[in-house]
Amino acid sequence: MDPHSTGDLFSDEALQQPARREQIGEQSYVLRGYALPWLERVLPELRAVLAQSPFRHMVTPGGFTMSAALSSCGELGWTTTTQGYRYSPLDPERQQPWPGMPPILRELAIDAASAAGFDAFAPDACLINRYVPGARMSLHQDKNERNYNAPVVSVSLGLPAVFLFGGHQRSDKTQKISLFHGDVAVWGGVDRLRYHGVQPIKPGVHPRMGPQRINLTFRTAG
């Protein structure tokens, strides 16, 4: 399967796993398998979003091309150029608004936030990252949002990933947390600005998503 195609990524049966809530910080959780019951409704909407705003590799302020490809939906999308990181209402490649956030994606994010103890979550941005084998995300803080009162909700699809969850300094020791298809990580409150990242994705083919991991990260950005 071509990892750059989005037309037939969602055709095979998903692997199931027991649902449970795993605490990884004072106000941080992994909701194991939480998204699995939603996927029959989520994946067609995700496919439609990506047809409008396909994945692309952005360039960091340091001039490096990110190994994870990116798209977005919602009122705001996260972008990066050599001038810096920011949220924008426009897809910079199309010079058109990002696709609207499908209601089922918003509902999933709100429900997951509530399950982790964060009520009244109102996401206005959903970042969609695609990791092929070898792609990674270096340690960073999510701090381009206007305030940090809302949590971050991160949905994992496809190949497994090792999620690095650190402290409030880049040099702090990190936990290594395996994330699988359908897992949802939620962190906020005192943990909202903890450093986090993703180790290089190992080669493989997921029975439903193909040779890739797709991550949906919901935030209140504006």
C-alpha positions in Angstrom: 0.0 0.0 0.0 1.3 3.5 -0.9 1.7 5.3 2.5 1.0 8.6 0.7 -2.5 7.4 -0.4 -5.6 8.0 1.8 -8.1 6.2 -0.4 -7.9 2.7 1.0 -6.3 3.1 4.4 -9.3 2.2 6.4 -10.6 -1.0 4.9 -9.3 -3.9 7.1 -10.5 -4.9 10.6 -8.8 -3.2 13.5 -7.0 -5.1 16.3 -9.0 -4.9 19.6 -7.5 -4.3 23.0 -9.1 -4.1 26.5 -10.3 -0.6 27.4 -8.8 0.8 30.6 -7.5 4.1 32.0 -3.8 4.3 32.8 -2.5 7.2 34.8 0.9 8.6 33.6 1.0 11.9 35.5 -0.8 13.9 38.1 -3.4 15.0 35.6 -2.4 12.8 32.6 -3.9 9.6 31.4 -3.8 7.1 28.5 -7.3 5.8 27.8 -6.5 2.4 26.3 -8.6 1.5 23.3 -10.9 4.4 23.9 -11.3 5.4 20.3 -11.9 1.9 18.9 -15.8 2.1 19.1 -15.7 5.5 17.3 -13.6 4.5 14.3 -16.4 3.4 11.9 -17.7 7.0 12.1 -14.4 8.8 12.5 -12.3 7.3 9.7 -14.6 8.3 6.8 -14.6 11.9 8.1 -10.9 11.8 8.4 -10.5 10.6 4.9 -12.7 13.5 3.7 -10.6 16.0 5.6 -7.4 14.7 4.1 -8.8 14.8 0.6 -9.3 18.6 1.0 -6.0 19.3 2.8 -3.5 16.5 2.1 -0.5 15.8 4.2 2.6 17.9 3.7 6.1 18.1 5.3 6.6 21.5 7.0 9.9 23.2 7.6 10.9 24.3 11.1 12.4 27.7 12.0 15.8 26.0 12.1 15.4 25.0 8.4 14.8 21.3 9.1 12.0 19.4 7.2 9.8 17.6 9.7 9.8 13.8 9.3 6.1 13.6 10.3 3.7 14.9 7.7 1.0 17.3 8.8 -2.6 18.4 8.0 -5.3 20.1 10.2 -9.0 20.6 10.6 -11.0 23.1 12.7 -11.0 26.8 13.0 -7.2 26.9 13.3 -4.4 24.8 12.0 -0.8 24.6 13.3 1.9 25.7 10.8 5.6 26.1 10.9 7.9 28.0 8.6 11.4 29.4 8.8 9.8 32.4 10.4 8.3 30.5 13.4 5.5 28.4 14.7 1.9 29.6 14.7 -1.8 28.8 14.3 -3.5 30.1 11.2 -7.1 30.0 10.0 -5.8 29.3 6.5 -4.1 26.2 5.0 -0.9 27.9 3.7 -0.7 25.5 0.7 -4.2 26.1 -0.5 -4.7 29.7 0.9 -8.1 28.5 1.9 -9.6 27.8 5.4 -8.7 24.5 6.9 -11.5 21.9 6.6 -14.1 22.2 9.3 -13.7 19.8 12.2 -16.1 17.0 11.7 -18.6 16.8 14.6 -17.8 13.2 15.3 -14.1 14.1 15.8 -15.0 16.9 18.1 -17.4 14.6 20.1 -14.6 12.0 20.5 -12.2 14.6 21.8 -14.7 16.1 24.3 -15.7 12.7 25.6 -12.1 11.5 26.0 -11.3 14.8 27.8 -14.2 14.2 30.2 -13.2 10.6 30.8 -9.8 12.0 31.9 -11.4 14.5 34.3 -11.5 17.6 32.0 -15.0 18.8 31.5 -16.1 21.5 29.1 -13.3 20.9 26.6 -13.9 23.0 23.5 -11.3 22.1 20.8 -11.0 24.5 17.9 -7.9 22.8 16.3 -7.2 19.2 15.3 -3.6 18.5 14.1 -3.3 15.4 12.0 0.2 13.9 11.8 1.3 11.0 9.7 4.3 9.0 10.8 5.8 6.4 8.4 8.5 4.1 9.7 11.5 6.2 10.8 9.5 9.3 11.4 9.7 10.9 14.8 8.8 14.0 16.8 11.4 15.6 19.0 10.7 16.6 22.6 8.6 19.8 22.7 5.9 21.7 24.6 2.5 22.6 23.2 2.7 26.3 24.0 1.5 28.1 20.9 -2.0 28.2 22.3 -3.4 31.4 23.8 -4.0 29.8 27.2 -3.2 26.6 28.8 -6.4 25.9 30.7 -7.7 23.3 28.3 -6.0 19.8 28.0 -4.4 18.2 25.0 -6.2 15.2 23.6 -4.2 12.9 21.4 -5.7 9.9 19.4 -3.4 7.2 18.1 -4.2 5.2 14.9 -2.2 2.6 13.1 1.3 1.5 13.9 2.4 1.5 17.5 4.5 4.4 18.8 6.7 5.0 21.9 5.4 8.2 23.4 8.0 10.2 25.4 6.4 12.0 28.3 8.8 14.2 30.2 8.8 17.0 32.7 8.7 20.8 32.6 12.3 21.0 31.5 13.7 19.5 28.4 16.4 17.8 30.4 13.9 16.1 32.7 13.7 12.3 32.6 11.1 10.9 30.2 8.7 8.0 30.5 8.5 5.7 27.5 4.8 4.8 27.0 3.7 2.5 24.2 0.6 3.8 22.3 -1.5 1.5 20.2 -4.3 1.8 17.6 -7.3 3.4 19.4 -5.4 4.7 22.4 -6.1 8.3 23.5 -3.6 10.3 25.6 -4.9 13.2 27.6 -2.9 15.7 29.6 -3.7 19.0 31.2 -3.8 21.0 34.4 -0.4 20.9 36.2 0.9 18.6 33.4 -0.2 20.8 30.5 3.3 22.1 29.6 5.2 18.9 30.0 7.6 18.0 27.3 6.6 15.2 25.0 7.6 13.5 21.8 7.6 10.3 19.7 10.5 7.9 19.1 11.1 6.8 15.5 8.3 4.6 14.3 9.3 1.0 13.7 8.6 -0.7 10.4 5.4 -2.6 10.1 2.0 -2.7 8.5 -1.2 -2.2 10.6 -4.1 -4.3 9.4 -6.4 -1.3 9.1 -4.2 1.7 8.6 -1.4 0.3 6.6 2.4 1.1 7.0 1.9 4.3 9.1 0.7 5.9 12.3 -1.8 8.7 12.2 -2.2 10.9 15.3 -5.0 13.3 15.9 -4.2 16.0 18.4 -7.0 18.2 19.7 -6.4 21.6 21.3 -8.1 24.8 22.3 -5.8 27.2 20.3 -7.7 30.5 20.0 
